[in-house]
Amino acid sequence: MKFVLFAPGYNTKIGGSILMHKLTHILNELGHDAYIYPYFQTFLYDRTSLVKLFFKVLESKIRYKMRFKHK
């Protein structure tokens, strides 16, 4: 199985960073393909893109539920 983990750069003073890097190491030792992708805390967004994202998520949830609707 493949895993992509989002993590900040390795820092011995930050427990979450250590945990994510250790988890990646353990997954690789167990025979999985695990990779770390850089996590950035800052990103650019505008209000319209957030609204579009919200409606896409809402639409996908509705479509998922409709697949299991009884007729």
Short mmCIF file of the C-alpha atoms (twelve columns), coordinates in Angstrom:
data_MODEL
# 
_entry.id   MODEL 
# 
loop_
_atom_site.group_PDB 
_atom_site.id 
_atom_site.type_symbol 
_atom_site.label_atom_id 
_atom_site.label_alt_id 
_atom_site.label_comp_id 
_atom_site.label_asym_id 
_atom_site.label_seq_id 
_atom_site.Cartn_x 
_atom_site.Cartn_y 
_atom_site.Cartn_z 
_atom_site.pdbx_PDB_model_num 
ATOM 1  C CA . MET A 1  0.000   0.000  0.000  1 
ATOM 2  C CA . LYS A 2  1.206   3.520  -0.729 1 
ATOM 3  C CA . PHE A 3  1.120   6.396  1.750  1 
ATOM 4  C CA . VAL A 4  1.848   10.094 1.337  1 
ATOM 5  C CA . LEU A 5  2.275   11.872 4.652  1 
ATOM 6  C CA . PHE A 6  2.252   15.649 4.910  1 
ATOM 7  C CA . ALA A 7  4.805   16.802 7.464  1 
ATOM 8  C CA . PRO A 8  6.893   19.835 8.309  1 
ATOM 9  C CA . GLY A 9  10.663  19.632 8.071  1 
ATOM 10 C CA . TYR A 10 12.353  17.436 10.663 1 
ATOM 11 C CA . ASN A 11 12.955  19.297 13.918 1 
ATOM 12 C CA . THR A 12 14.114  17.597 17.134 1 
ATOM 13 C CA . LYS A 13 12.174  20.163 19.199 1 
ATOM 14 C CA . ILE A 14 8.774   19.464 17.612 1 
ATOM 15 C CA . GLY A 15 7.069   16.196 18.557 1 
ATOM 16 C CA . GLY A 16 4.646   16.152 15.631 1 
ATOM 17 C CA . SER A 17 7.490   16.415 13.168 1 
ATOM 18 C CA . ILE A 18 9.369   13.559 14.843 1 
ATOM 19 C CA . LEU A 19 6.217   11.423 14.886 1 
ATOM 20 C CA . MET A 20 5.460   11.859 11.189 1 
ATOM 21 C CA . HIS A 21 9.007   11.059 10.132 1 
ATOM 22 C CA . LYS A 22 9.091   8.015  12.438 1 
ATOM 23 C CA . LEU A 23 5.722   6.824  11.094 1 
ATOM 24 C CA . THR A 24 7.047   7.064  7.546  1 
ATOM 25 C CA . HIS A 25 10.103  5.050  8.574  1 
ATOM 26 C CA . ILE A 26 7.972   2.348  10.253 1 
ATOM 27 C CA . LEU A 27 5.625   2.069  7.265  1 
ATOM 28 C CA . ASN A 28 8.603   1.612  4.963  1 
ATOM 29 C CA . GLU A 29 10.043  -1.065 7.266  1 
ATOM 30 C CA . LEU A 30 6.711   -2.922 7.128  1 
ATOM 31 C CA . GLY A 31 6.974   -3.106 3.344  1 
ATOM 32 C CA . HIS A 32 4.708   -0.214 2.378  1 
ATOM 33 C CA . ASP A 33 5.662   2.699  0.132  1 
ATOM 34 C CA . ALA A 34 5.550   5.741  2.413  1 
ATOM 35 C CA . TYR A 35 6.699   9.200  1.435  1 
ATOM 36 C CA . ILE A 36 6.780   12.582 3.129  1 
ATOM 37 C CA . TYR A 37 5.466   15.586 1.271  1 
ATOM 38 C CA . PRO A 38 6.363   19.031 2.632  1 
ATOM 39 C CA . TYR A 39 3.648   20.649 4.691  1 
ATOM 40 C CA . PHE A 40 3.431   24.417 4.548  1 
ATOM 41 C CA . GLN A 41 1.405   26.289 7.136  1 
ATOM 42 C CA . THR A 42 0.834   29.305 4.956  1 
ATOM 43 C CA . PHE A 43 -1.074  29.306 1.724  1 
ATOM 44 C CA . LEU A 44 -2.850  31.816 -0.424 1 
ATOM 45 C CA . TYR A 45 -6.596  31.698 -0.827 1 
ATOM 46 C CA . ASP A 46 -9.491  33.919 -1.576 1 
ATOM 47 C CA . ARG A 47 -13.077 33.746 -0.460 1 
ATOM 48 C CA . THR A 48 -14.476 32.549 -3.801 1 
ATOM 49 C CA . SER A 49 -12.080 29.600 -4.004 1 
ATOM 50 C CA . LEU A 50 -13.057 28.507 -0.481 1 
ATOM 51 C CA . VAL A 51 -16.754 28.715 -1.359 1 
ATOM 52 C CA . LYS A 52 -16.159 26.664 -4.527 1 
ATOM 53 C CA . LEU A 53 -14.240 24.067 -2.527 1 
ATOM 54 C CA . PHE A 54 -17.039 23.878 0.056  1 
ATOM 55 C CA . PHE A 55 -19.666 23.247 -2.621 1 
ATOM 56 C CA . LYS A 56 -17.529 20.626 -4.365 1 
ATOM 57 C CA . VAL A 57 -17.160 18.729 -1.090 1 
ATOM 58 C CA . LEU A 58 -20.890 19.059 -0.415 1 
ATOM 59 C CA . GLU A 59 -21.739 17.858 -3.928 1 
ATOM 60 C CA . SER A 60 -19.457 14.831 -3.634 1 
ATOM 61 C CA . LYS A 61 -21.059 13.885 -0.300 1 
ATOM 62 C CA . ILE A 62 -24.537 14.108 -1.843 1 
ATOM 63 C CA . ARG A 63 -23.494 12.012 -4.856 1 
ATOM 64 C CA . TYR A 64 -21.963 9.403  -2.554 1 
ATOM 65 C CA . LYS A 65 -25.160 9.136  -0.502 1 
ATOM 66 C CA . MET A 66 -27.329 8.991  -3.637 1 
ATOM 67 C CA . ARG A 67 -25.493 5.832  -4.783 1 
ATOM 68 C CA . PHE A 68 -26.904 3.972  -1.798 1 
ATOM 69 C CA . LYS A 69 -30.410 5.400  -1.855 1 
ATOM 70 C CA . HIS A 70 -33.170 2.767  -2.007 1 
ATOM 71 C CA . LYS A 71 -35.664 2.980  -4.820 1 
# 
